[in-house]
Amino acid sequence: MNYDSNTLTAYDNSTDIAIATSSDSRKPANTVISSTKSVVNLTSKAKQLTFSQKATGATKDPKIEQNTLLYLKSLENSTQHELNNKCSEIIYSQLETLFIAGKEEYFEDGFESDFSKGLISFVQKYGNDAIEAIACFIVYEKVSSEVASEALRWLGEINHPESYKFRLWLLERSLSCPSSRVRDGAILGLSYLNDPHAITYLEQAIKQEKITELCEDMKQVLAQLKR
């Protein structure tokens, strides 16, 4: 729905300012906005207008105009929260589908898979929101250890500066995951990332690791980072 100066009407109820379309002018303020999209379009358009001059029936009282802007800001914040929730639902749903499909694949070191390609595209599209969702699936063991391990390995190889710190954190955190397969993926991911920041985490993980082979792998990556 698009709004212009002819369809915006401002109402002054002393303390509350409600924005409505001309066709909804008789409705209460809390029923005027019927959808997230409407609020987004309304607040975006309203920001471009000077209500005291362009909105029908608006007052030139600076206090009233300030109240109007504050009201719009509160609408915008509420709408953004709703949008974030919907975006999170979409991200989690897409990631779950990707992980489920990954369970049917065979992963081979040094070769891309449909899963790895999908994961890379997912991170490039959603950035830190993608890493947050991935972390939820891995840390809380909502995905198979084999797929989680593959995901961690590729998180170390992805070229995506925006999510770098979050990816590094997840790899470091995954060194203490219960699954040895997941820890192995974290070791590989850290070796690709090659960031000395992980030295302390590797040293702690080495002290706790009970599997000799994994312990040796950690020591090799530790030596690599110290160089």
DAKA-V9288 format. One record per run of one state. SS is the DSSP state (helix for helix, strand for strand, loop for the rest). FROM is the first residue (numbers start at 1). TO is the last residue. If there is no record, write none. Layout:
BEGIN
ss=SS from=FROM to=TO
ss=SS from=FROM to=TO
END
This chain:
BEGIN
ss=loop from=1 to=8
ss=strand from=9 to=13
ss=loop from=14 to=15
ss=strand from=16 to=20
ss=loop from=21 to=21
ss=helix from=22 to=24
ss=loop from=25 to=28
ss=helix from=29 to=32
ss=loop from=33 to=35
ss=helix from=36 to=47
ss=loop from=48 to=50
ss=helix from=51 to=54
ss=loop from=55 to=55
ss=strand from=56 to=56
ss=loop from=57 to=61
ss=helix from=62 to=102
ss=loop from=103 to=113
ss=helix from=114 to=126
ss=loop from=127 to=127
ss=helix from=128 to=139
ss=loop from=140 to=144
ss=helix from=145 to=155
ss=loop from=156 to=160
ss=helix from=161 to=174
ss=loop from=175 to=179
ss=helix from=180 to=193
ss=loop from=194 to=195
ss=helix from=196 to=208
ss=loop from=209 to=211
ss=helix from=212 to=226
ss=loop from=227 to=227
END
